[in-house]
Amino acid sequence: MREKFLVFGAPCIEQAEIDEVVATLKSGWIGSGPRVARFEQAFGAYKGTRHAVAVNSCTSALHLALLASGIGPGDEVITTPLTFAATVNAILHAGATPVLADVDPASMNIDPAHIAAGITPRTRAIIPVHYAGRPCDMAAILALARRHGLLVIEDCAHAIETVYQGKPAGTLGDIGCFSFYSTKNITTAEGGMLLLQTPEQASRIKTLALHGMSKDAWKRYGDAGFRHYLVEEIGYKFNMTDLQAAIGLHQLDRIEAGLNRRRAIWQRYDEAFADLPIDLPAAEEADTRHARHLYTIQVDGERCGVGRDAFLDRMTAERIGVGVHYLSLPEHPAYRRLLGWRPEDYPNALRIGRTTVSLPLSACLADRDVEDVVAAVRKILAG
Ligand SMILES: *Cc1c(COP(=O)(O)O)cnc(C)c1O
């Protein structure tokens, strides 16, 4: 057995980030400034757009996307039950009402047929989540949105490298929201980004992300001369700092190498688990690129002789960190109380949520680590 616990979702931090953070600390400017601007430009270039705005999280990005779209009380927003709480919390923070549409059991992404069934005269937007890095059926979702006059705000927290029919995730709908949380494909410790379609939208988001002020601090305290700021509207405190951007700049430089490493680990898992009584991730769809954020297996107690929760405990006892993405949102008491959701109304998300296990997939896993994961899974399930 391993001596050292294998941490699930460990970030890959290298010397370049460390040096850049130290340089930032010594530069005298650690808040939102020139490195944030460089990171926005570099991320936009990676995604093929000029309108990228950095913020402090994907949760903030989703919240701002809704606010800037004029979505609030009385409006309904359709999203998936198989997502992190942040997706639905952002809708609630904006004052709107979240409506769930069940997922497709194979892709685990929101099912356009269920979206169609959930549309009412109050529906204003759809938030598809590209689950695990696999793009949603965007052709069907965009067609529905056009027919009903709805906005599409993509939750790309898993999908930084995702491409759908030649177009990068986050540029398919109206607004794209990204996360650089510690476990995501690239990280700034905490951080997020929005992709917008026009400079006006980007400028509005920047204003909303910093108290609604007309000039950001870099411009106020820079060497261009003193300028008064004016509060144009009541905004939020959602800005990214240069310390975070310092990390992000170098993470972004290595993004394709990270994806290639996760692809190799993915392929090893696919081969090693092919004979086990578990469901593995579906193959990558034609004309798409999967960002390989989560490798999930479905452990069904009836088929495996060991239940999902017992499997999680036994992996932890083998000193391997595992994750669950996700218990379906209606399993959580807060949403049941507030919105009256019932897990059994979304049976596909319910079943996935009660059987799914995410295995370590960090790009900095050594081959030895990967073989330890394989050995532990086989020890528990190949019996
Ligand atoms: C991580 C995550 C978020 C939230 O990202 P933060 O940057 O932590 O706010 C939102 N949606 C999904 C699907 C996520 O996985």
The ligand as a Tripos MOL2 file, in Angstrom:
@<TRIPOS>MOLECULE
LIG
   15    15     1     0     0
SMALL
NO_CHARGES

@<TRIPOS>ATOM
      1 C1        -15.9820   24.4110   -9.6760 C.3       1 LIG1
      2 C2        -17.3020   24.6400  -10.3290 C.ar      1 LIG1
      3 C3        -17.9750   25.8720  -10.2320 C.ar      1 LIG1
      4 C4        -17.5250   26.9630   -9.3190 C.3       1 LIG1
      5 O1        -16.2500   27.4190   -9.5680 O.3       1 LIG1
      6 P1        -15.5510   28.3840   -8.4970 P.3       1 LIG1
      7 O2        -14.4360   28.9770   -9.2800 O.co2     1 LIG1
      8 O3        -15.0960   27.5170   -7.3710 O.co2     1 LIG1
      9 O4        -16.5540   29.3860   -8.0790 O.co2     1 LIG1
     10 C5        -19.1250   26.0500  -10.9700 C.ar      1 LIG1
     11 N1        -19.6280   25.0680  -11.7380 N.ar      1 LIG1
     12 C6        -19.0360   23.8630  -11.8210 C.ar      1 LIG1
     13 C7        -19.6260   22.8260  -12.7160 C.3       1 LIG1
     14 C8        -17.8630   23.6030  -11.1060 C.ar      1 LIG1
     15 O5        -17.2750   22.4080  -11.1770 O.3       1 LIG1
@<TRIPOS>BOND
     1     1     2 1
     2     2     3 ar
     3     2    14 ar
     4     3     4 1
     5     3    10 ar
     6     4     5 1
     7     5     6 1
     8     6     7 2
     9     6     8 1
    10     6     9 1
    11    10    11 ar
    12    11    12 ar
    13    12    13 1
    14    12    14 ar
    15    14    15 1
@<TRIPOS>SUBSTRUCTURE
     1 LIG1         1 GROUP 0 **** ****
